[in-house]
Amino acid sequence: MPELQAVNTSAAPAPVGPYNQAVRAGNLLFCSGQIALDPASGAMVGGGDVEAETRQVLSNLQAVLAEAGCRPQQVVRTTVFLADLADFAKVNALYAEVFGQGVAPARACVQAAALPKGARVEIDCIAVLA
């Protein structure tokens, strides 16, 4: 089994439970789901605006990737959780700005009955480290 290494950064929100922002296992990085929490205050941002939330989620996720020395182009798998699938097009457009370059990651997108802290979107990912 590869050595496991926790990855955490103050540039993304602190975990709200007993988990790390990411875990490195060999050359793989498993990033926990990110919601639209402000890293400094821990408060939700966006006021229910799914586009504002998505921007913050992607910013948080990129901060975790960067802490591990990783770029979005190294992400091979994502899961997008939406409170309402009617938001798919809006979230997808912003998602494509980050993950649409080169080979886009494999992805699942599902509607969840509820997300932490009333979030409208949550995204997690797996990346391959160089």
C-alpha positions as CSV (number, residue, x, y, z in Angstrom):
1,M,0.0,0.0,0.0
2,P,1.4,3.4,-0.9
3,E,2.2,5.9,1.9
4,L,-0.7,8.2,2.6
5,Q,-0.1,12.0,3.0
6,A,-2.7,14.5,4.1
7,V,-2.9,17.7,2.0
8,N,-4.4,20.8,3.6
9,T,-4.1,24.5,2.8
10,S,-5.4,27.7,4.4
11,A,-6.3,28.9,0.9
12,A,-9.3,26.5,1.0
13,P,-11.9,26.1,3.8
14,A,-10.9,24.0,6.7
15,P,-12.7,20.6,6.8
16,V,-16.0,20.7,8.7
17,G,-15.5,17.1,9.9
18,P,-12.9,14.4,10.5
19,Y,-11.3,14.4,7.0
20,N,-8.6,16.2,5.0
21,Q,-9.0,18.5,2.1
22,A,-7.1,15.8,0.1
23,V,-5.1,12.7,0.6
24,R,-2.1,11.8,-1.6
25,A,-1.7,8.0,-2.2
26,G,1.4,7.4,-4.3
27,N,0.9,9.4,-7.5
28,L,-2.9,9.8,-6.9
29,L,-4.5,12.8,-5.2
30,F,-8.0,12.3,-3.8
31,C,-9.7,15.7,-3.2
32,S,-12.6,15.9,-0.8
33,G,-15.8,17.6,-2.0
34,Q,-15.7,21.4,-1.9
35,I,-18.7,23.6,-1.3
36,A,-18.8,27.4,-1.5
37,L,-17.2,28.2,1.8
38,D,-15.0,31.3,2.1
39,P,-11.6,30.1,3.3
40,A,-11.1,33.0,5.6
41,S,-14.4,33.2,7.3
42,G,-15.8,29.7,6.8
43,A,-19.1,31.3,5.7
44,M,-21.1,30.2,2.7
45,V,-20.8,32.6,-0.2
46,G,-23.2,33.3,-3.1
47,G,-26.4,33.8,-1.3
48,G,-28.0,30.9,-3.1
49,D,-26.7,32.0,-6.5
50,V,-25.4,28.7,-8.1
51,E,-23.0,30.5,-10.4
52,A,-21.4,32.4,-7.5
53,E,-21.2,29.2,-5.5
54,T,-19.7,27.3,-8.4
55,R,-16.9,29.9,-8.8
56,Q,-16.1,29.6,-5.1
57,V,-16.2,25.8,-5.2
58,L,-13.8,25.7,-8.2
59,S,-11.5,28.2,-6.5
60,N,-11.4,26.1,-3.4
61,L,-10.7,23.0,-5.3
62,Q,-7.9,24.6,-7.3
63,A,-6.3,25.8,-4.1
64,V,-6.2,22.2,-2.8
65,L,-4.8,21.0,-6.1
66,A,-2.1,23.7,-6.0
67,E,-1.1,22.8,-2.5
68,A,-0.3,19.3,-3.8
69,G,1.6,20.7,-6.7
70,C,-1.1,19.8,-9.2
71,R,-3.0,21.6,-12.0
72,P,-6.6,21.1,-13.1
73,Q,-5.3,19.4,-16.3
74,Q,-4.0,16.5,-14.1
75,V,-7.5,15.8,-12.8
76,V,-8.8,12.5,-14.2
77,R,-12.2,12.2,-12.4
78,T,-14.7,14.5,-10.8
79,T,-18.1,14.1,-9.2
80,V,-20.5,17.1,-9.3
81,F,-23.3,17.1,-6.8
82,L,-26.2,19.5,-7.5
83,A,-29.1,20.4,-5.2
84,D,-31.1,20.9,-8.5
85,L,-30.3,19.4,-11.9
86,A,-31.9,22.5,-13.4
87,D,-28.6,24.2,-12.6
88,F,-26.6,21.8,-14.8
89,A,-26.0,24.2,-17.7
90,K,-24.9,27.1,-15.5
91,V,-22.5,24.9,-13.4
92,N,-21.3,23.1,-16.6
93,A,-20.3,26.4,-18.3
94,L,-18.1,27.4,-15.3
95,Y,-16.8,23.9,-14.8
96,A,-15.6,23.9,-18.5
97,E,-13.5,27.0,-17.8
98,V,-11.4,25.1,-15.4
99,F,-11.6,21.5,-16.6
100,G,-12.4,21.9,-20.3
101,Q,-8.8,22.3,-21.5
102,G,-7.1,19.3,-23.1
103,V,-8.5,16.0,-22.1
104,A,-11.5,16.7,-19.8
105,P,-11.8,14.5,-16.8
106,A,-14.3,11.6,-16.6
107,R,-17.2,12.8,-14.6
108,A,-20.5,12.0,-12.8
109,C,-23.1,14.6,-12.1
110,V,-25.9,13.8,-9.8
111,Q,-28.7,15.6,-8.0
112,A,-28.5,15.2,-4.2
113,A,-31.4,15.6,-1.8
114,A,-29.3,17.9,0.3
115,L,-25.8,19.2,0.5
116,P,-23.8,20.4,3.5
117,K,-24.7,23.9,4.8
118,G,-27.5,24.3,2.2
119,A,-25.0,24.4,-0.7
120,R,-26.3,24.2,-4.2
121,V,-23.2,22.6,-5.7
122,E,-20.3,20.4,-4.4
123,I,-17.4,19.0,-6.5
124,D,-14.7,16.4,-5.6
125,C,-12.0,15.0,-7.8
126,I,-9.1,12.6,-8.3
127,A,-5.9,13.7,-10.0
128,V,-2.7,12.0,-11.1
129,L,0.5,13.7,-9.8
130,A,3.6,14.0,-11.9
